[in-house]
Amino acid sequence: MAAMTVLFLIIGGVGVLLLALGLLGVELLDIEGFVPVEVVAAGLGAFGFAAAIASASLDQRPLPALLAAGGIGVVAAIPAGWLTLRLTRAAQHMATDATPTTDDLPGMLAVVITPIPLEGYGEVRLMLGGQPVKFSATADTAVPLGAEVFVISARSETSVFVEPLPTQTIP
C-alpha cells in the first residue's frame, strides 16, 4: 500500500474519531457561530476515504497522483460537509416538549398503588409526560389501594398531596 493511501486513510480515521467524540458530547472544535465538530468530521472522513480510494486506484507518478487523489477527496468532502451541516442545523431546530415539573402535577389524576394511611404516606402512580411515574402521597383521609385520586399539590419533587375522587352511586 502506498504511503499516500495510508496518509489518506489516517485522515479519514481522524474524521471518524472526531465524529465519535462529537456523538459522545465532546465539544473539541465547536465555537459559537463556527462549524460544528460533526461537519468537520464528515468532511475529513469523506476527504480521507475518497482520496485513499482514488490514490490506490491511480497508477501515476507520485505528485500528479497526490493532486488527483486530493482533488477527488475535496470533491467528496464538500457535499458530505454541506449535508452534515444541514442535518445538524435541522436537528437543532426540532421542537421538543417541555420537561415536566412539579408545577404540572396539580390537577392530574392518579391511582393509589400503596394504600395511603390517615397519617402517613402511601404511593400513587400517574402519567407524566406519557410515562408512568410513582410518587409518595398523603391525604386528609385514608385512601385504599386502587382508588383514583386527584392531585391537589406537589409537596416536593417526589411527594404529592391528593384527594380521592368522589364515588358515583348508580341508582
N, C-alpha and C positions, 0 to 999 in steps of 0.2 A: 504494500500500500504506500503510495507516495506521501511524502511529508506534507504536501499541500492538503491532501484529503484528510489526513489526521488533524491538521490545524483546523480545517473547517468543521470536522466532527466535534472537536473540543468547543468551538464557538457555539455549535448547535446544542451541545450538552450544557453549556453555561446558560443558554436560554431556557432549557428545561429546568435546570436548578433554580433559576430566578422565578420561573412560573410556580414551582413547588413552594418556594419561600413565600411568594405572594399569596398563594392559596392558604398557607398556614397563618397568614396575617402579618408577616414581617414586612415592614414598610421601608425597604432599603433605598429606593430611588423616588419615592413619592414626595414631590414638592408641590405645595398648593399651586394650582393653575398650570402645572407642568404635566409631563407624560406619566401615566400610571405604570407601575412595575410590570403589569400584565402585558402592556403594549410593547415595552422594551423586550420582555421575554419572548413574545410571539415573533417580533422582528428578528431577534438574534437566532432563535430556533429555526425559523424559516430560512434565513440567510445561510446559516451554517450547514444545515442538512441539504438544501438545494445546491449550494456551492460544492459540497462534498460529492454529491451525485454527479454534478457536472464535471468536477475535477477528475473523478475516477473514470468518467466516460470519454473525456477528451484525450486524444493522443497527439499532443503538440509539444512545442518547446515550452520550457517552464514559464517564462514571462507571459507569452500570449495565453497559455492555458490558465494561469493565475488570473489574468484580467478577464478572460471569458467566464471563468467559474465565479469570480466576484460579481460580475455583471448579472449573471443568472441568479445569484444569491440575492442581489438587490432587487431584481425584478420579482422574486418570490417574497421578499421581506415587506415590501411596500403594501401590497394588498392584505397580507397577514396582519400587519400592524394597524392598518386602517380599519379592518373588520373588527379586530380586538378592541380598538378604541371605541367604535360604535356600540359594540356589545357591552363594554364596561360602562359607558355613559347611560345606555338604556337601563342597565341593572341598577344604577344609582337613582334613577327616577321612578322606580317601581313603587307603587303605593302599597303600604302595609297598614294593618290595623294597629291602633294604639295599644300599648301594653296595658292590660287591666290593672287597676289599683284598688285600694280599699274603698275609694270613693264610688266605685262601680257596684259594690256589694249591696247597699240598702235597696230594698225593693225586689230582690231576687228571691225565687222560690228554691227551697232545698228539701232534702229528705233526711230524716233522722236515721243515722246508721249505728249509733250507740245511744241508748236512752239518756235523756237529759234529766238529772235529778232536780228536786226543788231547789237545793242549794249546792251547786257544783257544776261540773262540766260534763257534757256529752259530746257527740260528734255529729256533724251534718255533712252531706255531700251535695254540692251544687255544680252547675255547669258554668265555667268561667272561661270565656274566650273559646268556647267549643270543647273544652276539656273538663272532665270531672275532677273536682278539687275538694279535698276534705278539710274542714275547719272544726276547731273546738267550738262548742256552742253553750251558751247559758240562756235561761228563760225565766220568766216570773213564775211559771208553773212547771210541774213535771211533764215531760213530753215523752210518749212511748216510742219504741222502735218502729220505724216505717211511717211515722206521721209526716205529713207535709207541713213545712213551716215557711214563714215569711221573714226574711232578714230585715231587722229594724236598723241595726247599725253595726259597724265594724269596731270591735273593742281594741284590736291590734292587727298585725299582719296575718295572724293565724287564728284569731278567735272572733266570733260574731255573737250578737245578741239577737234572739229570734222570738217570734210569737207563732203559736200553732194556728193553722188556717181554721176558720170556723167550719165545723162539720155540718153537712146538709142532711136533713132527715127527709126521707121520701114518704109521703102520706100513704 
